[in-house]
């Protein structure tokens, strides 16, 4: 299914361009990659807004090493006071420490939300995802108490909309018994039947579906070389890049899909934004499956 809609009403009231920007690669190339230049990161953020990006995805745990400055610090330095139409989405839940990864308890989530508010210089966060797990979706994980804690903060006015990240349909059911879910952010895999179920529910219920890792490695870090070859072949037909094809594919999935390609390079940012004008044919979309 293709769509020509260029915007989406996130949560029903925040009109965003469906092509947004993910910030994780501003500080490093992936969680374990080399750090990037701070000044370049500031330039990339400002250029993104100049190009019409009004949906930025971040997290307080996107940092230059343990205890270092976060992407949120960069966002505030580059863009505050923020444009009126800029929507900033963030994530809470993960706890990274020298001893490894853990999940925040319900009582810890207020501190995580307040850390995002303080770093970004905001009184209210537009969208907060509860992220569960790190790579694999934790089947059977109970999120009710944590989502209830975020719903309480929403009632206080600290959060406008709530989302879920790294979840399955069961998690969505559990969360929706507590509060509305405005967005789902999951690792993109068009052949995964569980993801297809979530995408269909998002489309039906007007929930934003925000894939990440659209052309990257799988959950265990491995590359799908056959898939890479399919993207390269379609890109060749259009005189485009594989990254542009990945962006266009997400936008073609449903009117509710948003894409948040990230980069630490102005040139790559401009390349990604140019994918707005790339229209894939039904033949292209079948070839990418």
C-alpha positions as CSV (number, residue, x, y, z in Angstrom):
1,X,0.0,0.0,0.0
2,X,1.3,3.4,-0.9
3,X,0.4,6.8,0.5
4,X,1.0,10.4,-0.6
5,X,0.2,11.9,2.8
6,X,3.2,13.9,4.1
7,X,2.0,14.7,7.6
8,X,0.4,12.9,10.5
9,X,-1.5,14.1,13.6
10,X,0.5,12.5,16.4
11,X,-1.8,11.8,19.3
12,X,-4.5,13.5,17.2
13,X,-3.3,17.0,17.9
14,X,0.4,17.3,17.0
15,X,0.8,17.7,13.3
16,X,4.2,16.4,12.2
17,X,6.0,15.8,9.0
18,X,6.2,12.1,8.5
19,X,9.9,12.3,7.9
20,X,11.5,13.1,11.2
21,X,15.0,12.8,12.7
22,X,16.5,10.3,15.1
23,X,19.3,11.7,17.3
24,X,21.3,8.6,18.5
25,X,23.9,8.9,15.8
26,X,24.7,12.5,16.7
27,X,26.9,11.4,19.6
28,X,28.2,8.2,18.2
29,X,27.8,5.7,15.4
30,X,25.5,3.4,17.3
31,X,25.7,2.6,21.0
32,X,29.3,1.2,20.7
33,X,30.7,3.2,17.8
34,X,33.2,6.1,17.9
35,X,32.1,9.4,19.3
36,X,31.3,12.2,16.9
37,X,32.2,15.9,16.8
38,X,29.9,18.1,19.0
39,X,30.0,21.2,16.7
40,X,29.0,19.1,13.7
41,X,26.1,17.6,15.7
42,X,24.8,21.1,16.4
43,X,25.0,22.1,12.7
44,X,23.1,18.9,11.8
45,X,20.3,19.7,14.2
46,X,19.9,23.2,13.0
47,X,20.0,22.1,9.4
48,X,17.3,19.5,10.0
49,X,14.9,22.2,11.2
50,X,15.8,24.4,8.3
51,X,14.8,21.5,6.0
52,X,11.3,21.2,7.6
53,X,11.9,18.5,10.1
54,X,9.5,19.1,13.0
55,X,9.7,15.7,14.8
56,X,12.9,14.8,16.6
57,X,13.4,11.6,18.5
58,X,15.8,11.5,21.4
59,X,16.5,9.9,24.8
60,X,18.4,11.1,27.9
61,X,20.5,7.9,27.7
62,X,22.0,8.9,24.3
63,X,25.3,10.1,25.7
64,X,29.0,10.5,25.1
65,X,30.1,7.8,27.4
66,X,29.1,7.2,31.0
67,X,28.2,10.5,32.7
68,X,29.0,12.6,29.6
69,X,26.7,15.1,27.9
70,X,23.6,13.8,26.3
71,X,21.9,14.4,23.0
72,X,19.3,16.4,25.0
73,X,22.0,18.8,25.9
74,X,22.7,19.3,22.2
75,X,19.1,19.8,21.3
76,X,18.7,22.5,23.9
77,X,22.0,24.2,22.8
78,X,21.1,24.1,19.1
79,X,17.4,24.8,19.0
80,X,16.2,26.3,22.3
81,X,13.9,28.3,22.3
82,X,12.3,25.6,20.1
83,X,10.2,26.4,17.0
84,X,6.4,26.3,17.9
85,X,5.7,23.4,15.7
86,X,8.7,21.2,16.8
87,X,7.7,17.9,18.5
88,X,10.3,16.2,20.6
89,X,9.8,12.6,21.5
90,X,11.9,10.8,24.1
91,X,12.2,7.4,25.8
92,X,12.4,6.2,29.4
93,X,12.7,2.8,30.9
94,X,16.3,1.6,30.2
95,X,19.0,1.9,32.8
96,X,22.6,1.7,31.5
97,X,25.3,1.3,34.1
98,X,28.9,-0.1,34.3
99,X,27.4,-3.4,35.4
100,X,25.1,-3.6,32.3
101,X,21.5,-3.1,31.3
102,X,18.4,-3.1,33.6
103,X,14.8,-1.9,33.6
104,X,13.7,1.1,35.6
105,X,11.2,0.3,38.3
106,X,7.9,2.2,38.3
107,X,9.1,4.5,41.0
108,X,12.2,5.4,39.0
109,X,10.4,6.8,36.0
110,X,9.6,10.2,37.5
111,X,13.3,10.9,37.8
112,X,13.9,9.8,34.2
113,X,11.1,12.1,33.0
114,X,12.3,15.0,35.0
115,X,15.9,14.5,33.7
116,X,14.6,14.8,30.2
117,X,12.6,17.9,31.1
118,X,15.5,19.6,32.7
119,X,18.0,18.8,30.0
120,X,15.7,19.9,27.2
121,X,14.5,23.0,29.0
122,X,10.8,22.1,28.8
123,X,7.9,22.1,31.2
124,X,6.1,19.3,29.3
125,X,7.3,16.5,27.1
126,X,5.4,16.0,23.8
127,X,5.8,12.3,23.6
128,X,7.3,9.8,26.0
129,X,7.9,6.2,25.0
130,X,8.2,3.4,27.6
131,X,11.0,1.4,26.2
132,X,11.2,-2.2,27.4
133,X,14.1,-4.6,26.8
134,X,17.2,-3.8,24.8
135,X,17.4,-5.8,21.6
136,X,14.9,-8.7,21.9
137,X,11.3,-8.0,22.7
138,X,10.8,-9.5,26.2
139,X,7.7,-11.7,25.7
140,X,5.5,-11.8,28.8
141,X,7.2,-8.8,30.3
142,X,4.7,-7.0,32.5
143,X,4.6,-3.2,31.9
144,X,1.3,-2.3,33.5
145,X,2.8,-0.7,36.7
146,X,5.4,1.2,34.7
147,X,2.9,2.5,32.2
148,X,0.6,3.5,35.0
149,X,3.4,5.5,36.5
150,X,3.8,7.4,33.2
151,X,0.1,7.8,32.9
152,X,0.1,9.5,36.3
153,X,2.8,11.9,35.1
154,X,0.6,12.6,32.1
155,X,-2.3,13.5,34.3
156,X,0.0,15.9,36.2
157,X,0.8,17.6,32.9
158,X,4.4,16.6,32.6
159,X,3.7,14.5,29.5
160,X,1.4,15.2,26.6
161,X,1.3,11.8,24.9
162,X,2.5,8.3,25.8
163,X,4.1,5.7,23.5
164,X,5.6,2.2,23.6
165,X,8.9,1.0,22.2
166,X,10.2,-2.5,21.5
167,X,6.9,-4.2,22.2
168,X,4.5,-6.7,20.8
169,X,0.7,-6.8,20.5
170,X,0.3,-8.1,24.0
171,X,2.2,-5.2,25.4
172,X,-0.1,-2.8,23.5
173,X,-3.2,-4.5,24.9
174,X,-1.8,-4.2,28.4
175,X,-0.9,-0.5,28.0
176,X,-4.2,0.5,26.4
177,X,-6.1,-0.8,29.4
178,X,-4.4,2.1,31.3
179,X,-4.1,5.0,28.9
180,X,-4.1,5.9,25.2
181,X,-1.1,5.0,23.2
182,X,-0.1,7.6,20.7
183,X,2.9,5.9,19.1
184,X,4.8,2.6,18.7
185,X,8.5,2.6,18.0
186,X,9.9,-0.8,17.1
187,X,12.8,-2.3,15.1
188,X,11.6,-2.5,11.5
189,X,11.2,-5.8,9.8
190,X,8.6,-6.0,7.0
191,X,8.6,-9.8,7.0
192,X,7.9,-10.2,10.8
193,X,4.3,-11.3,11.3
194,X,4.2,-9.7,14.8
195,X,5.2,-6.4,13.3
196,X,2.5,-6.7,10.6
197,X,-0.1,-7.1,13.4
198,X,1.1,-4.0,15.1
199,X,1.3,-2.0,11.9
200,X,-2.3,-3.0,11.1
201,X,-3.5,-2.0,14.6
202,X,-1.6,1.3,14.3
203,X,-3.3,2.0,10.9
204,X,-6.7,1.2,12.2
205,X,-6.4,3.1,15.5
206,X,-4.5,6.1,14.2
207,X,-1.4,5.3,16.3
208,X,1.9,6.5,14.9
209,X,4.1,3.5,13.9
210,X,7.7,4.6,14.0
211,X,10.2,2.0,12.8
212,X,13.9,2.4,13.7
213,X,16.9,0.6,12.2
214,X,15.2,0.6,8.8
215,X,18.4,-0.5,6.9
216,X,20.6,-1.5,9.8
217,X,21.4,-4.8,11.4
218,X,19.0,-7.2,13.0
219,X,18.2,-7.6,16.7
220,X,21.4,-9.6,17.2
221,X,23.6,-7.2,15.3
222,X,23.9,-9.3,12.1
223,X,23.5,-7.9,8.6
224,X,21.0,-9.3,6.2
225,X,23.1,-9.2,3.0
226,X,20.2,-10.5,0.8
227,X,18.0,-7.7,2.0
228,X,20.8,-5.2,1.4
229,X,21.0,-6.4,-2.2
230,X,17.3,-5.9,-2.7
231,X,17.5,-2.3,-1.5
232,X,20.5,-1.6,-3.7
233,X,18.7,-3.0,-6.7
234,X,15.6,-0.8,-6.2
235,X,17.8,2.2,-5.5
236,X,19.6,1.6,-8.8
237,X,16.3,1.8,-10.7
238,X,15.6,5.2,-9.2
239,X,19.1,6.7,-9.2
240,X,18.7,6.9,-5.5
241,X,20.6,5.5,-2.5
242,X,19.6,2.4,-0.4
243,X,19.0,4.7,2.6
244,X,16.6,6.8,0.5
245,X,14.8,3.7,-0.6
246,X,14.5,2.6,3.1
247,X,13.0,6.0,4.0
248,X,10.5,5.9,1.1
249,X,9.5,2.3,2.0
250,X,8.5,3.3,5.5
251,X,6.5,6.2,4.2
252,X,4.7,3.9,1.8
253,X,3.6,1.4,4.4
254,X,0.7,3.3,5.8
255,X,-0.5,6.9,6.4
256,X,0.3,6.3,10.1
257,X,4.0,5.4,9.6
258,X,6.7,8.0,10.6
259,X,10.4,7.6,9.8
260,X,13.2,8.9,12.0
261,X,16.5,8.3,10.0
262,X,19.5,9.4,12.0
263,X,22.9,10.7,11.0
264,X,25.9,12.8,12.2
265,X,26.5,14.2,8.7
266,X,24.8,17.2,7.1
267,X,25.2,15.6,3.6
268,X,23.5,12.4,4.8
269,X,20.8,14.4,6.5
270,X,20.1,16.2,3.2
271,X,20.1,12.9,1.3
272,X,17.5,11.4,3.7
273,X,15.2,14.4,3.6
274,X,15.4,14.3,-0.2
275,X,13.7,10.9,0.0
276,X,10.4,12.7,0.5
277,X,10.2,13.1,-3.3
278,X,11.0,9.4,-4.0
279,X,7.9,7.4,-5.0
280,X,8.3,3.6,-5.0
281,X,6.2,1.5,-7.3
282,X,4.2,-1.5,-6.3
283,X,6.9,-3.6,-8.1
284,X,9.6,-1.9,-5.9
285,X,7.6,-2.6,-2.7
286,X,7.2,-6.3,-3.6
287,X,10.9,-6.6,-4.4
288,X,11.8,-5.2,-0.9
289,X,9.7,-7.7,1.0
